[in-house]
Amino acid sequence: MKLDGARVIVTGASRGIGKSLALRLAERGSRLVLVARSEEDLAAVAQAVRERGGPVVRTVAGDVTDPGTACSAVEMAARELGGLDVLVNNAGVGLRAPVARLEPRDLEEVFRVNVVGALNFIRAALPQLKASSGLVVNVASIAARQAVPFLGGYAATKAALVALGDALRLEAGGVGVLTVLPGSVETDFKAHARGEPYPERASARRLDPDTVAARVIRAVQDGKREVVVLSRGERAALLLGRLAPRLVERQLVRRYGWPT
């Protein structure tokens, strides 16, 4: 897909992968509607986009779990950009807890953001995307494919998002779906997560959000259906997990420990 002049909505655009995507899309001439909860943070990202020569940037401050936020963003794209070519469902929230201590209310809250929030935007955007033979980009997680201790609830939400996108690809003729499966990314994601605090692991190597954004841009341009973005260690662990799952499971338990 050509991104120069493309009309794009990005959710969760105020920080992390979403912010990096907004900046990289602006550099390629995309016209943007940026969505996040904080109006102040959105304004800062919009200013950075303009400084990089983004031709048009608009913002919508709101919660993705509110269908009204999705409708407002899509209406803005239709009114001010003339339509919509790409929807990036990037907004998400983390959740850490062993399954035995996973609070249903926390899981429900995270499902509302990570899955229902994406669904709200898909439902609102589909008429515009069908008209342009556009694309839905769902930012999921490699946790949807590789079980990790303490992340069962979070992984369940991301697996649901993958399944939602896979079904949409079959149902919405002419609309493409790109699923993004990043590993651990260096953002403030953990500070905003629900459930139990994440422990600090100084040795953990995380991806730069700009690295993820660059891979997503390339996948969009190349018409890919899926892109996996992992560190070297994560790639090796994923491959080994397919060949020797019990060995990898033992290593994961040693690394993350047992619930206390």
C-alpha positions as CSV (number, residue, x, y, z in Angstrom):
1,M,0.0,0.0,0.0
2,K,1.2,3.5,-0.9
3,L,1.4,5.7,2.3
4,D,2.1,9.0,0.6
5,G,-1.3,10.8,1.0
6,A,-2.9,7.8,2.8
7,R,-5.6,8.7,5.3
8,V,-4.8,7.0,8.6
9,I,-6.3,6.7,12.1
10,V,-3.9,5.6,14.8
11,T,-5.2,4.8,18.3
12,G,-3.0,4.9,21.4
13,A,-1.0,7.6,19.5
14,S,0.3,9.5,22.5
15,R,3.2,7.3,23.4
16,G,5.2,4.2,22.6
17,I,4.5,2.3,19.3
18,G,1.6,4.6,18.5
19,K,3.6,7.8,18.7
20,S,6.5,6.3,16.7
21,L,4.0,5.1,14.0
22,A,2.5,8.6,13.8
23,L,5.9,10.2,13.3
24,R,7.0,7.7,10.7
25,L,3.7,7.9,8.8
26,A,4.0,11.7,8.8
27,E,7.5,11.4,7.2
28,R,5.9,9.4,4.4
29,G,3.2,11.9,3.7
30,S,0.3,10.2,5.4
31,R,-2.6,12.4,6.7
32,L,-3.4,11.5,10.2
33,V,-6.2,11.3,12.8
34,L,-4.5,10.5,16.2
35,V,-6.5,9.1,19.1
36,A,-5.6,8.8,22.8
37,R,-7.1,9.7,26.1
38,S,-4.8,12.6,27.0
39,E,-5.5,15.8,25.0
40,E,-2.3,17.3,26.2
41,D,-0.2,14.4,25.1
42,L,-1.9,14.3,21.8
43,A,-1.2,17.9,21.2
44,A,2.5,17.3,21.8
45,V,2.6,14.4,19.3
46,A,0.6,16.4,16.7
47,Q,3.2,19.2,17.0
48,A,6.0,16.7,16.5
49,V,4.2,15.4,13.4
50,R,3.8,18.9,12.0
51,E,7.5,19.6,12.6
52,R,8.3,16.5,10.5
53,G,6.2,17.8,7.7
54,G,3.0,15.8,8.2
55,P,0.6,17.3,5.7
56,V,-2.6,17.0,7.9
57,V,-2.9,15.9,11.5
58,R,-6.0,16.0,13.6
59,T,-6.6,14.7,17.1
60,V,-9.5,13.1,19.0
61,A,-9.1,12.8,22.8
62,G,-11.2,9.9,24.1
63,D,-11.4,6.4,25.4
64,V,-11.4,3.6,22.8
65,T,-13.9,1.7,24.9
66,D,-16.5,4.4,24.1
67,P,-18.0,3.8,20.7
68,G,-18.5,7.5,20.4
69,T,-14.7,8.0,20.3
70,A,-14.5,5.7,17.3
71,C,-17.4,7.4,15.6
72,S,-15.8,10.9,16.2
73,A,-12.5,9.8,14.7
74,V,-14.0,8.2,11.6
75,E,-16.3,11.1,11.1
76,M,-13.3,13.5,11.3
77,A,-11.4,11.4,8.8
78,A,-14.3,11.4,6.4
79,R,-15.0,15.1,6.8
80,E,-11.5,16.5,6.8
81,L,-9.5,13.9,4.9
82,G,-12.2,12.7,2.5
83,G,-12.2,9.1,3.7
84,L,-10.0,6.5,5.4
85,D,-7.4,4.1,4.0
86,V,-5.8,2.6,7.1
87,L,-7.0,2.0,10.7
88,V,-4.3,1.2,13.2
89,N,-5.7,-0.4,16.4
90,N,-2.7,0.2,18.7
91,A,-4.3,1.3,22.0
92,G,-3.8,-1.3,24.7
93,V,-3.3,-1.9,28.3
94,G,-1.2,-4.6,30.1
95,L,-2.2,-7.1,32.7
96,R,0.1,-9.1,35.0
97,A,-1.1,-11.8,37.4
98,P,-0.9,-15.6,37.7
99,V,-4.1,-17.2,36.5
100,A,-4.9,-18.4,40.1
101,R,-5.0,-14.7,41.2
102,L,-6.3,-13.1,38.1
103,E,-9.2,-10.8,39.1
104,P,-12.2,-11.1,36.7
105,R,-12.7,-7.3,36.9
106,D,-9.2,-6.7,35.8
107,L,-9.5,-9.1,32.9
108,E,-12.8,-7.6,31.9
109,E,-11.3,-4.1,31.9
110,V,-8.3,-5.1,29.8
111,F,-10.6,-7.0,27.3
112,R,-12.6,-3.8,27.0
113,V,-9.6,-1.9,25.9
114,N,-7.6,-4.4,24.0
115,V,-10.5,-6.2,22.2
116,V,-13.7,-4.2,22.5
117,G,-11.9,-1.0,21.8
118,A,-10.5,-2.3,18.6
119,L,-13.9,-3.7,17.7
120,N,-15.5,-0.2,18.2
121,F,-13.1,1.3,15.7
122,I,-13.4,-1.6,13.2
123,R,-17.2,-1.3,13.2
124,A,-17.1,2.5,12.8
125,A,-14.4,2.4,10.1
126,L,-15.5,-0.5,7.9
127,P,-17.8,1.5,5.5
128,Q,-14.9,4.0,4.8
129,L,-12.4,1.2,4.5
130,K,-14.5,-0.8,2.1
131,A,-14.9,2.2,-0.1
132,S,-11.1,2.6,-0.3
133,S,-10.2,-1.1,-0.2
134,G,-8.3,-0.1,2.9
135,L,-6.4,-1.9,5.7
136,V,-6.9,-2.7,9.4
137,V,-3.6,-3.0,11.4
138,N,-4.1,-4.7,14.7
139,V,-1.2,-4.4,17.1
140,A,-1.3,-7.6,19.2
141,S,1.6,-9.3,21.0
142,I,3.8,-12.4,20.6
143,A,2.3,-13.4,23.9
144,A,-0.7,-14.5,21.8
145,R,1.5,-17.3,20.4
146,Q,4.0,-18.1,23.2
147,A,2.7,-18.6,26.8
148,V,4.5,-16.7,29.5
149,P,4.0,-17.0,33.3
150,F,1.9,-14.2,34.8
151,L,0.7,-13.0,31.4
152,G,-2.2,-15.5,30.7
153,G,-4.9,-12.8,31.0
154,Y,-3.1,-10.3,28.8
155,A,-2.2,-13.0,26.3
156,A,-5.9,-14.0,26.1
157,T,-6.9,-10.5,25.1
158,K,-4.2,-10.4,22.4
159,A,-5.1,-13.9,21.1
160,A,-8.7,-12.6,20.9
161,L,-7.6,-9.6,18.9
162,V,-5.7,-11.9,16.5
163,A,-8.7,-14.1,16.0
164,L,-10.9,-11.1,15.5
165,G,-8.6,-9.9,12.7
166,D,-8.3,-13.3,11.1
167,A,-12.1,-13.5,10.8
168,L,-12.4,-10.0,9.6
169,R,-10.0,-10.8,6.8
170,L,-12.4,-13.5,5.6
171,E,-15.5,-11.5,6.0
172,A,-14.8,-7.9,4.8
173,G,-14.1,-8.5,1.2
174,G,-11.5,-6.0,-0.2
175,V,-10.4,-4.8,3.3
176,G,-7.0,-6.2,4.3
177,V,-5.8,-7.1,7.8
178,L,-2.3,-6.8,9.1
179,T,-1.6,-8.5,12.5
180,V,1.5,-7.1,14.4
181,L,3.1,-9.4,17.0
182,P,5.8,-7.5,18.8
183,G,7.9,-8.8,21.7
184,S,8.8,-6.8,24.8
185,V,9.0,-3.1,23.9
186,E,10.8,-0.3,25.8
187,T,7.8,1.9,26.7
188,D,6.0,2.9,29.9
189,F,3.4,0.2,29.1
190,K,4.2,-1.7,32.4
191,A,3.6,1.4,34.5
192,H,0.0,1.6,33.3
193,A,-0.7,-2.2,33.5
194,R,-3.5,-3.7,35.6
195,G,-3.0,-6.5,38.1
196,E,0.3,-7.0,40.0
197,P,3.4,-4.9,39.5
198,Y,6.0,-6.0,36.9
199,P,9.4,-6.8,38.5
200,E,12.4,-4.9,37.2
201,R,14.8,-7.1,35.2
202,A,17.9,-5.1,34.3
203,S,19.2,-7.8,31.9
204,A,16.0,-7.8,29.9
205,R,16.5,-6.5,26.3
206,R,13.5,-4.7,24.9
207,L,12.8,-3.4,21.4
208,D,12.8,0.3,20.6
209,P,9.2,1.4,19.7
210,D,10.7,3.0,16.6
211,T,12.0,-0.3,15.5
212,V,8.6,-1.8,15.7
213,A,7.0,1.2,13.9
214,A,9.5,0.8,11.0
215,R,8.7,-2.9,10.6
216,V,5.0,-2.1,10.6
217,I,5.4,0.6,7.9
218,R,7.4,-1.9,5.8
219,A,4.8,-4.6,6.2
220,V,2.0,-2.2,5.2
221,Q,3.9,-1.1,2.1
222,D,4.6,-4.7,1.2
223,G,1.0,-5.9,1.7
224,K,1.9,-8.4,4.5
225,R,-0.8,-10.2,6.5
226,E,1.4,-10.6,9.6
227,V,4.6,-9.2,11.0
228,V,6.5,-10.6,14.0
229,V,9.0,-8.1,15.6
230,L,11.3,-9.7,18.2
231,S,14.7,-9.2,19.7
232,R,17.3,-11.8,18.8
233,G,16.8,-13.7,22.0
234,E,13.0,-13.7,21.7
235,R,13.3,-15.0,18.1
236,A,15.5,-17.9,19.3
237,A,13.2,-18.7,22.2
238,L,10.2,-18.7,19.8
239,L,11.9,-21.1,17.4
240,L,13.1,-23.3,20.2
241,G,9.6,-23.3,21.7
242,R,8.3,-24.9,18.5
243,L,11.0,-27.6,18.4
244,A,11.2,-28.3,22.2
245,P,8.2,-26.8,24.0
246,R,8.9,-28.4,27.3
247,L,12.4,-27.2,27.4
248,V,11.3,-23.6,26.8
249,E,8.5,-23.9,29.4
250,R,11.1,-24.9,32.0
251,Q,13.3,-22.0,31.1
252,L,10.4,-19.6,31.3
253,V,9.4,-20.9,34.7
254,R,13.0,-20.5,35.9
255,R,13.2,-16.9,34.6
256,Y,9.8,-15.7,35.8
257,G,9.5,-17.9,38.9
258,W,6.5,-19.3,40.7
259,P,3.7,-17.3,42.2
260,T,4.3,-16.4,45.8
